[in-house]
Amino acid sequence: MIGIAGTIRPLAVEPETLSRDMVVMGALTVSLFLIGYEFRGRQGRINRFYGMALLSVYVGYTGWLIINVLHR
């Protein structure tokens, strides 16, 4: 939804935020591709372990962002 709003009215974003988020989201995208491709068989399936690992990284990163904002 924010993509549509950003197209209509661009938002000002600090360069540090953009560079940090691009690195983290790029790494998570590559890891999701590698996990989803799974070279051992059943392509496109993510088991519970990998799903929980990805979810934990997402929750941890979001929590880290919130803590950083609150300490400014």
C-alpha positions, 0 to 999 in steps of 0.5 A: 500500500505504501508503494502506491502512496509513494507513487502519488506523493513521494516520501523523504527518506534518509539515505542511511535508512534506505541503504540499511534496509536495502542490504537487509531485504536483499539478503532476506530475499536471496535467502528465501530464494535459496530456501525455496529452491532447496537443492535436495528436492521438493522445490517451492516448499519451505519447512517449519524450521526455515519458516520459523527462522525467516519469521524470527529474523523478520520479527527481530529486525522489526524490533531492532528498528523500533528500538532504534527509533525510540532511542533517538 
